[in-house]
Amino acid sequence: MIAAAREQAREYLRAGTSFAWNATNLTASLRAQLLELFRSYRARTHLVYCEATAAQQHERNRARRDPVPAAVIRRMLERWTVPDPTEAHELTIHTAGAPVLPAWPPTHEIPM
């Protein structure tokens, strides 16, 4: 499945078509693999980081047809790193219960 998704992304990149890649990339190294592919086609990259509370995560997992075992979730949380602004051209952060933070870098100039 991942190989097919990467090939589809390459087709979009070759055609200059904008697209969204929706995935749980817990670490900078996992994100870097995809971002390098995108950058190799000179694409601009925009990471959108969405965070849920522990209660929201638990409720969503319980509602799944096949819930993820607690041990797997614990291992995922141990590896989890929040993206930083140097990983992409733009970074938007959304945390549960908080307003969406402005994208980084800012899209407008600040007068000096």
URURPE-V666535 format. One record per run of one state. SS is the DSSP state (H for helix, E for strand, L for the rest). FROM is the first residue (numbers start at 1). TO is the last residue. Records with the same first field share a line. If there is no record, write none. Layout:
SS->FROM-TO  FROM-TO
This chain:
L->1-1  16-27  41-45  52-53  64-69  80-84  88-89  96-103  105-112
H->2-15  28-40  54-63  70-79  85-87
E->46-51  90-95  104-104
